[in-house]
Amino acid sequence: METKLDLHTHTLASGHAFNTIMEMAKAASEKGIQILGITEHGPNIPGTCHPIYFRNLHVVPRELYGVRLMLGAELNILDTKGTLDLDEWYYENRLDIRIAGIHSLCWTGGTREENTQGMINAIRNKWVNIISHPGDGAAELIYEPIVLAAKESHTLLEINNASFKPARHLDASHDNYAEILRLCKKYEVPVILGSDAHFVNDIANYEYVLPLLAEMEFPEALVMNHQPEAFFEYTGLK
């Protein structure tokens, strides 16, 4: 499977990543990536950029080194209502792509059922295109209704490579992502692989998730990273 897009990466602006937009785009070009998403953390993550950063994204070219850039945000799902941490104006007027995910640093959870409903509410938010790292264990979740909501809303669930890195110590990741893939295969729901790169070397790095896809015998046709046209058609993005 030839990777053509990686839509979840971060730059210095997120506060805990280590490269510039220019460096990320150049590295993506060298790796043969056609479309690179740069999705800085939403404002409730400590040390990330101020909302004015997103307001000014219109000044950045959307093509560098022959790579199409999609500039957006990895928004935080804050609570069991599915509240996100930027105003809707940004989603409509400044962000090319909108990812939403649960981060333990700014998440107020509840029961397993309440957590699941919060994620489903985010999935059903018309502006959300991708749910980041749903299997990393930041909240206890029930995956079948999440997968079904994602299918209904055409919101992609991310299989996140960084969740498997040994330094993260996320012991639940393998089993959670295996369950997500099992259900997505059962219900024919497409997924997106995410590098969650915070350094140029990790752009389009899927070294941990590709073996899991093979283990689960997950259909290549349901993986969006090698088929940009299908990605845009499915999500309604341009």
Buried (B, 14 or more C-beta within 10 A) or exposed (E): EEBBBBBBBBBBBBBEBBBEBEBBBBBBBEBEBBBBBBBBBBBBBEEBBEBEBBEEBEEEEEEBBEBBBBBBBBBBBBBBEBBBBBEEEBBEEBBBBBBBBBBEEBBEBBEEEBBBBBBBBBBBBEBBBBBBBBBBBBBBBBBBBBBBBBBEBBBBBBBBBBBBBEEEEBEEBBEBBBBBBBBBBEEEBBBBBBBBBBBBEBBBBBEBBBEBBEEBEBEEEBBBBBBBEBBBEBBEBE
